Amino acid sequence: MSTQPKQFNIHEDWTVVILGFIIIGISLFIFLPEVPVFSWSDTSDLFTKVFDFANLKILLIQFLYLISIGTIGTFLIGRSVKYFLFTFPIVYLLTLIIAFLLFGS
């Protein structure tokens, strides 16, 4: 009879508590992410404010911060990290597009 190794996982509720403490600790002592600019009124504002290199850098840092926290959470609950790393950028990009459309008025 073969035995399979037990997969490491924590209940989702405890995972959220752990990730919450990690986010609070990082925000208090290490790094507080900046808020990107989403508002624009015309195309010149779009390119000078929203698509500015500094704003795109903030969005990239925010993406890396969120994907790293999400990857840790996905691993802790025992789900597929590969699937998360494939789907999260799509959801993040769709969220950015919706935010640009909603706040771009």
Backbone as numpy.savetxt, mean C-alpha at the origin, in Angstrom:
# Nx Ny Nz CAx CAy CAz Cx Cy Cz
2.94 -43.53 6.20 2.10 -42.37 6.20 2.99 -41.12 6.20
2.77 -40.26 5.24 3.58 -39.05 5.16 2.89 -37.90 5.90
3.71 -37.11 6.53 3.17 -35.94 7.22 3.63 -34.69 6.51
2.72 -33.78 6.34 3.05 -32.52 5.70 3.41 -31.51 6.78
4.39 -30.65 6.48 4.73 -29.63 7.47 3.57 -28.66 7.66
3.37 -28.27 8.89 2.26 -27.35 9.19 2.61 -25.96 8.65
1.66 -25.38 7.92 1.86 -24.06 7.34 1.72 -23.00 8.43
2.63 -22.03 8.41 2.61 -20.95 9.40 1.48 -19.98 9.08
0.60 -19.74 10.04 -0.42 -18.72 9.87 -0.95 -18.27 11.22
-1.42 -17.04 11.24 -2.02 -16.42 12.41 -3.42 -16.02 12.00
-4.34 -16.03 12.95 -5.71 -15.62 12.65 -5.72 -14.18 12.15
-6.66 -13.88 11.26 -6.72 -12.56 10.64 -6.85 -11.43 11.65
-7.60 -11.64 12.72 -7.77 -10.59 13.72 -6.44 -10.24 14.38
-5.67 -11.25 14.75 -4.37 -10.99 15.36 -3.39 -10.40 14.36
-3.51 -10.78 13.12 -2.65 -10.21 12.09 -2.89 -8.71 11.97
-4.15 -8.29 12.01 -4.48 -6.87 11.93 -3.92 -6.12 13.14
-4.00 -6.73 14.31 -3.45 -6.10 15.51 -1.94 -5.95 15.39
-1.26 -6.99 14.94 0.19 -6.94 14.77 0.57 -5.88 13.74
-0.11 -5.88 12.60 0.20 -4.90 11.56 -0.11 -3.48 12.03
-1.17 -3.32 12.81 -1.50 -2.00 13.35 -0.38 -1.48 14.24
0.14 -2.33 15.12 1.26 -1.91 15.96 2.51 -1.61 15.13
2.74 -2.39 14.09 3.89 -2.13 13.21 3.74 -0.77 12.53
2.55 -0.48 12.00 2.32 0.79 11.31 2.45 1.95 12.29
1.87 1.82 13.49 1.98 2.88 14.49 3.44 3.09 14.89
4.16 2.00 15.11 5.57 2.11 15.48 6.40 2.76 14.40
6.18 2.36 13.16 6.92 2.97 12.05 6.57 4.45 11.93
5.29 4.78 12.05 4.87 6.18 11.91 5.38 7.05 13.06
5.46 6.51 14.26 5.93 7.30 15.40 7.44 7.46 15.44
8.17 6.40 15.12 9.60 6.41 15.38 10.49 6.41 14.14
9.99 5.99 13.01 10.87 5.81 11.85 10.47 6.69 10.67
9.24 6.57 10.22 8.87 7.15 8.93 7.39 7.48 8.93
7.06 8.71 8.56 5.67 9.11 8.39 5.47 9.47 6.92
4.70 8.68 6.19 4.53 8.94 4.76 3.84 10.28 4.51
4.29 10.97 3.49 3.67 12.24 3.10 2.37 11.96 2.34
1.54 12.98 2.27 0.27 12.86 1.55 0.48 13.41 0.13
0.19 12.62 -0.90 0.36 13.11 -2.27 -0.72 14.11 -2.66
-0.43 14.88 -3.70 -1.37 15.87 -4.23 -2.23 15.20 -5.29
-3.55 15.35 -5.16 -4.47 14.79 -6.15 -5.29 15.87 -6.85
-5.37 17.06 -6.28 -6.27 18.08 -6.83 -5.61 18.83 -7.98
-6.39 19.04 -9.01 -5.95 19.81 -10.17 -7.18 20.41 -10.82
-7.00 21.58 -11.44 -8.15 22.26 -12.05 -8.05 22.31 -13.57
-6.85 22.34 -14.10 -6.66 22.32 -15.55 -5.43 21.47 -15.87
-5.14 21.34 -17.15 -4.05 20.44 -17.54 -2.69 20.93 -17.07
-2.52 22.25 -16.96 -1.23 22.73 -16.47 -1.04 22.35 -15.00
-2.12 22.42 -14.20 -2.05 21.96 -12.81 -1.78 20.46 -12.75
-2.37 19.73 -13.67 -2.19 18.28 -13.69 -0.71 17.93 -13.85
-0.03 18.62 -14.76 1.37 18.29 -15.01 2.32 18.96 -14.03
1.95 20.11 -13.46 2.87 20.78 -12.53 2.69 20.33 -11.09
1.49 19.88 -10.72 1.25 19.45 -9.34 1.18 17.93 -9.20
0.31 17.32 -9.97 0.04 15.89 -9.80 1.16 15.04 -10.38
1.59 15.33 -11.60 2.63 14.53 -12.24 4.02 15.10 -12.02
4.17 15.94 -11.01 5.46 16.46 -10.63 6.31 15.32 -10.07
7.62 15.39 -10.27 8.50 14.31 -9.82 8.39 14.08 -8.31
8.30 15.16 -7.54 8.20 15.02 -6.08 6.92 14.30 -5.69
5.81 14.60 -6.36 4.54 13.93 -6.06 4.57 12.47 -6.49
5.17 12.19 -7.63 5.28 10.80 -8.08 6.19 9.99 -7.15
7.21 10.65 -6.61 8.09 9.99 -5.64 7.32 9.65 -4.36
6.45 10.57 -3.92 5.61 10.31 -2.75 4.70 9.11 -3.01
4.11 9.05 -4.21 3.24 7.93 -4.56 4.00 6.61 -4.60
5.22 6.63 -5.11 6.04 5.42 -5.16 6.41 4.96 -3.75
6.80 5.89 -2.89 7.14 5.54 -1.51 5.91 4.99 -0.79
4.76 5.62 -1.02 3.51 5.14 -0.42 3.19 3.72 -0.91
3.38 3.48 -2.20 3.14 2.15 -2.77 4.05 1.11 -2.13
5.34 1.42 -2.03 6.29 0.47 -1.44 5.97 0.21 0.03
5.56 1.25 0.74 5.19 1.12 2.15 3.98 0.19 2.30
2.95 0.43 1.49 1.73 -0.37 1.59 1.93 -1.80 1.12
2.71 -1.99 0.06 2.91 -3.35 -0.43 3.77 -4.16 0.54
4.69 -3.51 1.24 5.49 -4.25 2.21 4.64 -4.65 3.42
3.80 -3.74 3.92 2.91 -4.07 5.03 1.92 -5.17 4.60
1.38 -5.03 3.41 0.44 -6.03 2.90 1.07 -7.39 2.70
2.31 -7.41 2.26 3.02 -8.68 2.06 3.25 -9.38 3.40
3.61 -8.61 4.41 3.78 -9.19 5.75 2.46 -9.78 6.23
1.37 -9.02 6.06 0.06 -9.51 6.47 -0.37 -10.75 5.72
-0.12 -10.77 4.43 -0.47 -11.93 3.61 0.30 -13.17 4.06
1.57 -12.97 4.36 2.39 -14.09 4.85 1.89 -14.59 6.20
1.55 -13.65 7.10 1.14 -14.04 8.45 -0.16 -14.84 8.47
-1.09 -14.53 7.55 -2.34 -15.29 7.55 -2.24 -16.55 6.69
-1.11 -16.77 6.06 -0.89 -18.00 5.32 -1.46 -18.01 3.92
-1.70 -16.86 3.35 -2.20 -16.79 1.98 -1.04 -16.69 0.99
-1.36 -16.69 -0.29 -0.35 -16.66 -1.35 0.23 -15.25 -1.50
1.51 -15.13 -1.15 2.20 -13.85 -1.30 2.35 -13.52 -2.78
2.58 -14.53 -3.60 2.74 -14.33 -5.04 1.46 -13.72 -5.63
0.31 -14.24 -5.24 -0.97 -13.71 -5.73 -1.18 -12.28 -5.25
-0.82 -12.00 -4.00 -0.96 -10.64 -3.47 -0.06 -9.67 -4.24
1.18 -10.07 -4.49 2.11 -9.19 -5.21 1.68 -8.97 -6.65
0.88 -9.86 -7.19 0.34 -9.67 -8.54 -0.87 -8.75 -8.54
-1.77 -8.93 -7.57 -3.04 -8.19 -7.59 -2.97 -6.82 -6.93
-2.12 -6.64 -5.91 -2.10 -5.36 -5.21 -1.73 -4.18 -6.11
-0.72 -4.28 -6.98 -0.43 -3.13 -7.85 -1.60 -2.76 -8.76
-2.39 -3.73 -9.18 -3.56 -3.44 -10.02 -4.59 -2.66 -9.22
-4.87 -3.11 -8.00 -5.84 -2.41 -7.14 -5.33 -1.02 -6.79
-4.04 -0.89 -6.50 -3.45 0.41 -6.17 -3.56 1.37 -7.35
-3.27 0.89 -8.54 -3.35 1.73 -9.74 -4.79 2.17 -10.01
-5.75 1.25 -9.88 -7.16 1.62 -10.05 -7.59 2.65 -9.01
-7.12 2.51 -7.79 -7.44 3.47 -6.74 -6.87 4.84 -7.08
-5.66 4.89 -7.59 -5.06 6.18 -7.98 -5.85 6.83 -9.11
-6.25 6.05 -10.09 -7.02 6.61 -11.22 -8.34 7.18 -10.72
-9.03 6.45 -9.85 -10.29 6.95 -9.30 -10.06 8.21 -8.47
-8.98 8.23 -7.68 -8.67 9.42 -6.88 -8.37 10.62 -7.77
-7.64 10.40 -8.87 -7.35 11.50 -9.78 -8.62 12.04 -10.42
-9.55 11.15 -10.76 -10.80 11.58 -11.37 -11.71 12.29 -10.37
-11.79 11.79 -9.15 -12.68 12.39 -8.15 -12.16 13.73 -7.65
-10.86 13.81 -7.38 -10.32 15.03 -6.81 -9.78 15.98 -7.87
-9.89 15.61 -9.11 -9.37 16.44 -10.18 -10.33 17.49 -10.68
-11.38 17.76 -9.97 -12.36 18.74 -10.42 -12.07 20.09 -9.83
